[in-house]
Amino acid sequence: MTPWNLLDLDRALRKSWQDDTCSPDDRPEWRPDNPAWGHCDITALIVQDVFGGDLVVGEVRLDGEQHGFHWWNRLPSGVELDLTREQFRRGQTVEGARVVVRPPGPAPRRWEEYLLLRERVGAHLGALPEPR
């Protein structure tokens, strides 16, 4: 079994985020200078694959209006980990955090992007554990 550490996973994710793994809704605004944009959901899934814990989701708000959702992790230690938080550069806030159960099997909307990101991260680190 590969000994995983958070710093290596973070570096591999940052090298792997691209426009083709960005959420289709966010792709028009994706830029290389903000590579985390549109990657929170599948990044949180990969972190959960490696370290376990819970998925957390909250509403993204800007000027009082909802602008989608944001995903991050709560590790088994209870520490909350958000590897894509820096994508919010326009004053967005995230509200109403709640833990959600990961649906079994492939995510219907983002399965291809998730697999592509897993493949890229795995190329940097070695084979990732199977999805939880």
N, C-alpha and C positions, 0 to 999 in steps of 0.2 A: 504494500500500500504506500502511495506517495505521501510524504509528510507535507501537508498544505500549510502555508502561512498567509496571513491577510495581506501583507505587503506585496508578495509575489502575485497574488490573485488580483489585487488592485492594479498593479502595473500591467498585467496581461489584459485585463478588461480595457484599460485606457488605450492600449495599442490596438485593440480589436474593434472598438466602436467605429462604425463607418455609416455613411448615408444609407447603405443597403440593409443595415440592421436597425435603423431608426424606425420608430413607429410610423406607419404610413400617414397618419394624421399630422405628424410633426415634421415629416421629411422636407416640405418646402422651406422650413426655417432652419434645417440642420446646417451647421457650418463646421469646418475643421477646427476653428478656434473655440468651439463649444461642443466637443464631441459627445458629451454626456447627454445632450439634448435628445429626448425621445427614447432613451434607453433604460429608464428606471425599472419597468416591469420585468423585462428579460434579464436585466442585471440582478435584480432581487431574486429571481428564480435560480440563477447560477450560484449566487452566494448561498442560497438555501441548499442547493445540491451539494455544495462542498462542506458547509459548516452546520447545516440543520437550522433549527429555530423556527420562528414564525415569520410570515409575510405580513407587513403592515401597509395599509393604504389610507390616504387622506385626499381631501379635495384641494386642488390648486385654485387659488383665488388671486385676482388682480383687479384692483379698483372695485372691490366688492362683488365682482362677478366670477362665477365658476369658470375655470379654463381647464377642465379635465381632472385627472387624478394623478397622484404620485405614489410610487411604491418604494418601500425600503424593507430592512430586516430587523428583527429582534432576535439576537443570538441566544443560544441556550443559557448563557450566563445572565441574560436579562439586559445586556447592553444593546442599545439601538444603533444600527449601522446603516448609513445612507451614503453609498458610493457615488450617487449621481446628483446630490443636492446642489452642487455648483452650477448646474444648468440654469438655475433661476437667477437671472441677472437684471430683471426689470421690476423688481420689488414684489414679486409673487410671494404669497404666503401659502402654507399648507395647513389645513384645519381639519378637525374631525377624524383624527387617526383612529383606526380600528384594525384589529387582527382579523385576517381572512384565512380560510382554509384553502389550500392549493387544490384545485380540481384534479381528479385523477386523469391520467392520460394526457394526450397532447392538448395544448391551449389552442382553441379553434382559430383565433384571430392572428396570433403571432408565432405559431409553431415553426414556420420556416426561418424567421429571423432568429428565434431562440436557438435552433439547431446550428445555424450559421455562426452565431456568436460563440456558442459552446465549442464548435470546431476550431475557431480562431484562437480562443483562450487555451484550448487543449494543445494547439500547436506550440504555444509558448511554454506551457507547464507540463505537458504530458496528459494522458487520458484522465478526464474528469470522472468522478463517481457518477453512477447512474442517477437519473432524476429521482427525487424522493416522492 
